Amino acid sequence: MKDVLKPVMVPIHREGWAFIALAALLSCVLAVFSWGFLFIGIPLTAWVVYFFRDPDRVTPARQGLVIAPADGVICSIGLAAPPPELEMGDKPMNRIATFMNVFDVHVNRMPCDASVVSMSYRPGKFVNADLDKASTDNERQSIRIESVNGKEIAVVQIAGLVARRILCDIEPGDELRAGERFGMIRFGSRVDVYLPRTVQPMVCIGQRMIAGETVMADLGGHRGKEGARKGEIR
């Protein structure tokens, strides 16, 4: 029975309990005036619970793999300079952008075994995170990390059209393993990963990512000559 219920009884992120309580309280207050409001309040509360779910993930443990930091769909892959506040230079890197809609798990995870070199928060706009300009215009939390094999990567949490809070629980000097949780973004957002030019992405636009599980690239360079991947809907 425990194994049957495990996919359903998903843990809730600690940031979610206040919102769940607020949604439930609002539903009860509205029900005092009319029972009909329960048809709005109960689905709303259920959605808030669903949004803040925080399931465990099975992370590939081989050193050198870059694992998806966020659930969602790859919305763009291409060359772009990393955020200037990270002081990683202005040479283009391979950027993979993952868009999270309001139904995705919004807990973010470390893409590889790495140490945190520096971090920088930038206020900004809240345009649709699916747009390419969101990487430069929107509110963001930029993180510069160094993998165990010495390669530098940038991970950027970006607020979206609905998102109004970026949460990041790490600090410079922290050492994390691939797949470990490091924060979340509330209510719709995007996460960009900047990889060295020598590291070829192993995913394609439109592909769905599972944070902590989907392999995005190989820092060992085993895929360096493959070229950009293309996907087909079948």
Protein Blocks (a to p, Z undefined) as FASTA:
>chain_A
ZZmmmmmmgcddfklmmmmmmmmmmmmmmmmmomklmmmmmmmmmmmmmmmgccdddddf
bghiacdfbgcddfbdcdddddfklonojadcddddddddfkbcfbdcdfbdcddfbdcd
dddddddfkbmklmmmmccdddddddfkopacdddddddfklccdcdfbdehiacdehia
fbdceeiiaddddddfklccfbdehiacdehkacfbdfkopmmmnopaddddZZ
